[in-house]
Amino acid sequence: MDKIYNLAFFFSISFIIVFVTVPLIKIVAFHVGAVDRGEERRIHVGEIPRLGGVAIFIAFLVVSVVIAYRSGISIQFNKFFGMLAGSSIVFLLGVYDDIKGAGIWIKLTVQAVAASVIYYFGIRINVIFNPFEGSEVSLVYLGLPATILWIIVITNAVNLIDGLDGLAAGTGILIAITLSLMTNDFVYISLLVALVGALLGFLKYNFYPASIFMGDSGSLFLGFFLGAMSIANYQKGAALITLLIPVMAFGFPLMDMFYAVLRRFARGIPIGQADKEHIHHKLVEWGLSKRKAVYVLYFFNFCLMFLALHAMRSRSDVTFIYLVVFVVVVIIGIKIFGYLDIIPSIKAWKKSFIFNRRRKYFSFILSKLGKDLEKIDNKNIQQFLEKLTAFLRSLEFDFANIRISYRADNEIYHILIDGNKSDNDLIITIPMLNGKRKVGYVELGRKFKKNKPYVSMDLLILTFSKEIPGLLKKYFSFSNSKKSRRRR
């Protein structure tokens, strides 16, 4: 009964602190310029303060001190202190980002530092569960990178879903409840319950229509703390030292993050570039109101919460089956949300693979041409022509024509390779430069046929405008000297 009383006390204190401090945080946010303005990638209009995470963190920090005092933490002090230290680092990063703005590499670096802090204080992934053999696998020296990777992924996954009023806070509540039901440690349960109280107090102001956003100060802190808590929880069990169940508990944020990375990679845009195509954006695009879209995602989170809790109490092979089902749902979602048309994307990746190989081949034969020409006497024009001809033919053009003005009186040296051009050919003309002066040009032609190899235009232009003229200086005089000998 005392435990229930304490949990209710922690919950209430946390709720009240947030409820009271948010109005003050709004004033501060407008004063320091931490305001979201309606933009193309935003789903709201008007100016809304975004420092709500400050109120959440203040409540969490105060209640954490109370929990430490009332629980008499001794053996777990290192982990408890590490949790607060790491969370504080990420929270300060979020505050800075809300006010000044931080680049993606700064964010990732600070998150990695914070993850290293909790690792140092004993919150770490040292063992994972092998569902195929039902055994535990020690990570040994991979424990630190595994911990950092997990924390960074979860932190940014939660950050990405903070796009609809009340979505991140509500999702955080469901995940915190899930994690609290997965552990018997009263201190951890108390921290999670305090977080739930803070998030519920914040929802009063953040649910649609929101008057304040939690911002990165809230979403980064929330993701980091929940990610760290998921590791701490699984250090308490034997067979449960596996990330399969936490993956399901964090299913929605991880799914949304996976989709974001996938579509941006497939479209060739920077991974860190924001867009308006997250799952919650798609639901609104389909005609759901913002409030209904949040309710749908709450329900989806609740289903994943139930799945994770059931998997925790099931055999390891059943847990693995649940994970397979979850992966299938993710794949189906790719098609439903229209993030990626699988077949065209496979063809595009194949084309990109072939194109990159052609670039490497192009660089290789150009390097080989340079080495071959170095071995030729600068008076042996015939060998030079043979090497250059072989190089041009290796590019598999149907037509190639080089004209070089190599004397002061602009007499022309002409190389014609492989046939004549026709009106139906695709002709590319590239000037050949000696410094800033044009000394000739090259025409390359290709008939419109299928199965022709890809050509890298940037390398092609660089090669014939600069690289080849540089090699030709050994055989042709591009100076203004009237004593230059005529070569035919």
C-alpha positions in Angstrom: 0.0 0.0 0.0 2.9 2.3 0.7 4.3 1.8 -2.8 0.9 2.7 -4.4 0.8 5.8 -2.2 4.3 6.8 -3.2 3.6 6.3 -6.9 0.5 8.4 -6.6 2.5 11.1 -4.8 5.2 11.1 -7.5 2.6 11.2 -10.2 0.7 14.1 -8.6 3.8 16.2 -7.9 5.0 15.8 -11.4 1.6 16.6 -12.9 1.2 19.7 -10.8 4.6 21.1 -11.5 4.1 20.9 -15.3 0.6 22.2 -15.1 1.7 25.3 -13.2 5.0 26.0 -15.0 3.9 25.7 -18.6 2.2 29.2 -18.7 5.5 30.7 -17.5 7.5 28.7 -20.0 5.3 30.2 -22.8 6.3 33.7 -21.8 10.0 32.8 -21.7 9.8 31.0 -25.1 8.4 34.1 -26.8 11.0 36.2 -25.1 14.0 34.1 -26.3 12.5 33.5 -29.7 11.8 29.8 -29.3 8.7 29.9 -31.4 7.4 27.7 -34.2 6.0 29.6 -37.2 3.7 28.1 -39.8 5.9 26.9 -42.7 5.6 24.6 -45.6 6.7 21.6 -43.7 4.7 22.5 -40.6 1.2 21.2 -40.1 0.0 24.2 -37.9 -0.4 27.9 -38.6 0.5 30.9 -36.5 3.2 31.3 -33.8 3.4 28.7 -31.1 6.1 28.5 -28.4 8.2 25.3 -28.4 10.0 25.1 -25.1 7.4 22.9 -23.4 10.1 20.3 -22.7 11.6 22.6 -20.1 8.5 22.2 -17.9 8.5 18.4 -18.4 12.2 18.2 -17.5 11.9 20.5 -14.4 9.1 18.3 -13.1 11.0 15.1 -13.8 14.2 16.5 -12.2 12.4 17.6 -9.0 10.5 14.3 -8.6 13.7 12.3 -9.3 15.4 14.0 -6.3 12.3 13.2 -4.2 12.4 9.6 -5.4 16.1 9.4 -4.5 15.4 10.8 -1.0 12.4 8.7 -0.2 13.8 5.4 -1.7 17.2 5.7 -0.1 19.1 4.8 -3.3 22.5 3.2 -2.5 23.4 0.3 -4.6 21.8 1.8 -7.7 23.1 5.3 -7.2 25.5 5.0 -10.1 22.8 4.1 -12.6 20.4 6.6 -11.2 23.0 9.4 -11.3 24.0 8.3 -14.8 20.4 8.4 -16.0 20.0 12.0 -14.7 23.3 13.1 -16.1 22.8 11.7 -19.6 19.2 13.0 -19.7 20.4 16.5 -18.6 23.0 16.6 -21.4 20.4 15.7 -24.1 17.9 18.1 -22.6 20.3 21.0 -22.7 21.0 20.1 -26.4 17.3 20.3 -27.1 17.0 23.7 -25.4 19.9 25.0 -27.5 18.3 23.6 -30.6 14.9 25.2 -29.8 16.5 28.6 -29.3 19.5 28.8 -31.6 19.2 25.7 -33.8 21.7 22.8 -34.0 23.0 20.9 -37.0 22.4 17.1 -37.3 26.1 16.2 -36.6 26.1 18.3 -33.4 23.0 16.6 -32.3 24.3 13.1 -33.0 27.7 13.9 -31.4 26.1 15.2 -28.1 23.7 12.2 -28.1 26.6 9.8 -28.4 28.4 11.6 -25.5 25.2 11.3 -23.4 24.9 7.6 -24.3 28.5 7.1 -23.3 27.8 8.7 -19.9 25.1 6.2 -19.1 27.3 3.4 -20.3 30.0 4.5 -18.0 27.6 4.5 -15.1 26.4 0.9 -15.8 23.4 1.3 -18.1 24.6 -0.7 -21.0 23.8 -3.4 -23.5 26.3 -6.2 -22.8 24.2 -9.2 -23.8 21.6 -9.8 -26.4 19.3 -12.8 -26.8 19.6 -15.2 -29.7 16.0 -16.3 -30.6 17.2 -19.1 -32.9 19.1 -21.0 -30.2 17.4 -19.6 -27.1 20.7 -18.5 -25.7 22.4 -15.2 -24.7 25.3 -13.7 -26.7 27.8 -11.5 -25.0 28.8 -8.4 -26.9 32.1 -7.9 -25.1 33.7 -4.8 -26.8 30.6 -4.1 -28.9 28.6 -3.1 -25.8 29.5 0.6 -26.0 28.7 1.0 -29.8 25.5 -1.0 -29.3 24.4 1.2 -26.4 25.2 4.4 -28.4 23.4 3.1 -31.5 20.3 2.1 -29.6 20.1 5.4 -27.7 20.6 7.5 -30.8 18.0 5.6 -32.8 15.3 5.8 -30.1 16.1 9.4 -29.2 15.7 10.6 -32.8 12.7 8.2 -33.5 10.7 9.9 -30.7 11.9 13.3 -32.0 10.6 12.6 -35.5 7.0 11.8 -34.4 6.6 15.2 -32.7 4.6 16.5 -35.6 1.0 16.5 -34.4 -0.5 18.0 -31.3 -0.2 15.6 -28.5 1.3 12.7 -30.5 4.8 12.6 -29.0 3.5 13.1 -25.4 0.8 10.5 -25.8 3.1 8.0 -27.4 5.6 8.7 -24.6 2.9 7.9 -22.0 2.1 4.6 -23.6 5.7 3.6 -23.9 6.5 4.6 -20.3 3.5 2.6 -19.0 4.7 -0.4 -21.1 8.2 -0.2 -19.6 6.9 0.2 -16.1 4.9 -3.0 -16.5 8.1 -4.8 -17.6 10.1 -4.3 -14.5 9.9 -5.0 -10.8 12.3 -2.3 -9.7 10.4 0.2 -7.7 12.8 3.1 -8.4 12.5 2.6 -12.2 8.7 2.3 -11.9 8.7 5.5 -9.9 10.7 7.4 -12.5 8.4 6.2 -15.3 5.3 7.0 -13.3 6.7 10.5 -12.7 7.3 10.9 -16.4 3.7 9.8 -17.1 2.4 12.5 -14.7 4.6 15.2 -16.4 3.4 14.2 -19.9 -0.3 14.1 -18.8 0.1 17.6 -17.3 1.7 18.8 -20.5 -1.1 17.3 -22.7 -3.5 19.8 -21.1 -1.7 22.4 -23.2 -0.3 20.3 -26.0 -3.4 18.4 -27.2 -5.2 19.8 -30.3 -5.3 22.7 -30.6 -1.9 23.0 -28.9 -0.9 26.3 -27.3 2.7 25.0 -26.8 5.0 22.4 -28.3 7.5 20.3 -26.3 10.1 21.1 -28.9 13.5 19.3 -29.1 14.0 20.1 -25.4 11.1 17.7 -24.7 11.2 15.2 -27.5 15.0 14.5 -27.3 14.9 14.2 -23.6 11.8 12.0 -23.8 13.4 9.7 -26.4 16.7 9.5 -24.5 15.2 8.7 -21.2 12.9 6.0 -22.5 15.7 4.5 -24.5 18.0 4.4 -21.5 15.2 3.0 -19.3 14.5 0.2 -21.8 18.2 -0.9 -21.4 18.0 -0.5 -17.6 14.9 -2.6 -17.5 16.4 -5.5 -19.4 19.4 -5.6 -17.2 17.0 -7.0 -14.6 16.0 -10.1 -16.4 17.8 -13.1 -17.7 16.1 -14.3 -20.9 14.7 -10.8 -21.4 18.1 -9.3 -22.1 17.1 -8.8 -25.8 16.1 -5.8 -27.8 13.3 -7.7 -29.5 10.6 -6.7 -27.0 11.7 -3.0 -26.7 11.6 -2.9 -30.5 7.9 -3.7 -30.3 7.4 -1.3 -27.4 8.9 1.5 -29.5 7.3 0.1 -32.6 5.6 3.3 -33.9 8.5 5.7 -33.5 10.9 3.2 -35.0 8.6 2.5 -37.9 8.2 6.2 -38.7 12.0 6.7 -38.5 12.6 3.7 -40.7 10.2 5.1 -43.3 11.8 8.6 -43.1 15.3 7.2 -43.8 14.1 4.8 -46.5 12.2 7.4 -48.5 14.9 10.1 -48.2 17.6 7.6 -49.3 15.5 6.3 -52.2 14.8 9.9 -53.4 18.4 11.0 -53.0 17.7 13.8 -50.5 19.7 14.3 -47.3 18.6 11.9 -44.5 18.4 14.8 -42.0 16.2 17.0 -44.3 12.7 17.4 -42.8 9.7 16.7 -44.9 6.0 16.5 -44.6 5.5 12.8 -45.3 5.6 11.1 -41.9 2.8 8.7 -40.9 0.8 11.4 -39.1 1.1 13.6 -42.2 -0.2 10.8 -44.4 -3.2 10.2 -42.1 -4.2 13.9 -42.3 -3.6 13.9 -46.1 -6.1 11.0 -46.3 -8.8 13.2 -44.8 -8.6 12.5 -41.1 -8.7 15.5 -38.8 -5.6 16.1 -36.7 -7.4 14.9 -33.6 -8.6 11.7 -35.2 -5.2 11.0 -36.7 -3.7 11.2 -33.2 -6.4 8.9 -31.9 -5.6 6.3 -34.6 -1.9 6.4 -33.7 -2.7 6.2 -30.0 -4.6 3.0 -30.8 -1.8 1.6 -32.9 0.6 2.4 -30.0 -1.7 0.6 -27.6 -1.8 -2.5 -29.8 2.0 -2.6 -29.9 2.1 -2.0 -26.1 -0.1 -5.1 -25.7 2.0 -7.1 -28.1 5.2 -6.2 -26.2 3.7 -7.1 -22.8 2.4 -10.4 -24.1 5.7 -11.2 -25.8 7.5 -10.6 -22.5 5.5 -13.4 -20.9 5.8 -15.8 -23.8 8.5 -18.2 -24.9 11.4 -16.9 -26.9 10.3 -18.5 -30.1 6.9 -16.9 -29.8 8.6 -13.5 -29.2 10.5 -13.9 -32.4 7.3 -14.7 -34.3 5.8 -11.5 -33.0 8.8 -9.6 -34.3 8.4 -11.2 -37.7 4.7 -10.1 -37.8 5.8 -6.6 -36.9 8.3 -6.6 -39.7 5.6 -7.7 -42.1 3.4 -4.9 -40.9 6.2 -2.4 -41.6 6.7 -3.8 -45.1 2.9 -3.5 -45.8 3.0 0.0 -44.5 5.6 1.0 -47.1 3.1 0.2 -49.8 0.1 1.6 -48.1 1.6 4.9 -47.4 3.2 5.1 -50.8 6.7 5.7 -49.5 8.3 3.4 -52.0 7.2 1.5 -55.1 9.2 -1.6 -54.6 9.7 -2.8 -58.2 10.7 0.6 -59.7 13.0 1.2 -56.7 14.8 -2.1 -57.3 15.3 -1.2 -60.9 16.5 2.3 -59.9 19.0 0.8 -57.4 20.2 -1.6 -60.0 20.7 1.2 -62.5 22.5 3.2 -59.8 24.8 0.2 -59.1 25.7 -0.2 -62.7 26.2 3.6 -63.1 28.6 3.7 -60.2 30.5 0.7 -61.6 30.8 2.6 -64.9 32.2 5.6 -63.1 34.8 3.5 -61.5 35.6 1.9 -64.9 35.8 5.4 -66.5 38.3 6.5 -63.8 40.3 3.3 -64.3 40.7 3.6 -68.1 41.5 7.3 -67.8 44.3 6.5 -65.3 45.5 3.7 -67.5 45.6 6.1 -70.5 47.8 8.5 -68.5 50.2 5.8 -67.5 50.4 4.4 -71.1 51.1 7.8 -72.5 54.0 8.4 -70.0 55.8 5.4 -71.6 55.6 6.8 -75.1 58.3 9.0 -76.7 56.9 12.5 -77.2 57.9 12.3 -80.9 56.0 9.0 -81.5 52.7 10.5 -82.6 51.5 7.2 -84.1 51.6 5.4 -80.7 49.9 8.3 -79.1 47.1 8.1 -81.6 46.7 4.4 -81.1 46.4 4.8 -77.3 43.9 7.7 -77.6 41.9 5.8 -80.2 41.7 2.8 -77.9 40.6 5.0 -75.0 37.8 6.6 -77.1 36.6 3.2 -78.3 36.6 1.8 -74.8 33.9 4.4 -74.0 31.7 2.6 -76.5 30.6 5.6 -78.5 29.4 5.2 -82.1 31.2 8.3 -83.2 34.1 10.3 -81.9 35.8 13.4 -83.5 38.6 15.4 -82.0 39.8 18.7 -83.5 42.8 20.4 -82.0 44.2 23.9 -82.8 47.8 23.2 -81.9 49.7 26.1 -83.7 49.6 29.8 -83.4 48.2 30.0 -87.0 45.3 27.7 -85.8 46.1 24.8 -88.1 44.0 21.8 -87.2 44.9 18.3 -86.1 41.9 16.1 -86.8 41.2 12.6 -85.3 38.1 10.8 -86.6 37.1 7.5 -85.0 34.4 5.0 -85.9 32.2 6.3 -88.6 30.3 9.4 -89.4 27.6 11.2 -87.4 24.1 11.3 -88.6 21.1 13.5 -87.8 19.6 10.7 -85.6 22.7 10.5 -83.3 22.9 12.1 -79.9 25.9 14.3 -80.2 27.8 15.8 -77.2 30.3 18.6 -77.9 32.9 19.4 -75.2 35.4 22.2 -75.5 39.1 21.3 -74.8 40.8 23.9 -72.6 44.4 24.9 -72.0 43.9 27.0 -68.9 41.1 29.4 -69.9 41.9 29.2 -73.7 39.9 26.9 -76.0 42.4 24.7 -78.0 39.9 22.4 -79.7 36.8 20.4 -79.0 35.6 16.8 -79.0 32.4 15.4 -80.5 31.0 12.2 -79.1 28.0 10.5 -80.7 25.8 7.7 -79.8 22.9 6.2 -81.6 19.6 5.7 -79.8 19.8 2.1 -79.0 18.9 0.0 -76.0 21.4 -1.6 -73.7 23.9 1.1 -74.1 26.2 1.5 -71.1 25.7 4.5 -68.8 28.0 7.5 -69.1 28.9 9.8 -66.3 28.6 13.3 -67.8 30.5 15.1 -65.0 33.5 12.8 -65.5 33.1 13.0 -69.3 33.2 16.8 -69.3 36.1 16.9 -66.8 38.1 14.4 -68.8 37.9 16.0 -72.2 37.9 19.6 -71.1 40.9 19.3 -68.7 42.4 15.9 -68.3 43.0 15.0 -72.0 44.3 18.5 -72.9 46.8 18.1 -70.0 48.0 14.9 -71.5 48.2 16.4 -75.0 50.7 19.0 -74.0 53.4 16.4 -74.4 52.6 16.0 -78.1 51.1 19.4 -79.2 52.2 22.9 -78.6 49.4 25.2 -77.5 51.7 28.2 -77.2 51.8 31.3 -79.4 55.3 30.4 -80.7 55.5 30.8 -84.5 58.3 28.3 -84.5 56.0 25.4 -83.7 56.3 22.6 -86.3 53.3 21.5 -88.2 52.2 17.9 -87.4 50.0 16.1 -89.8 
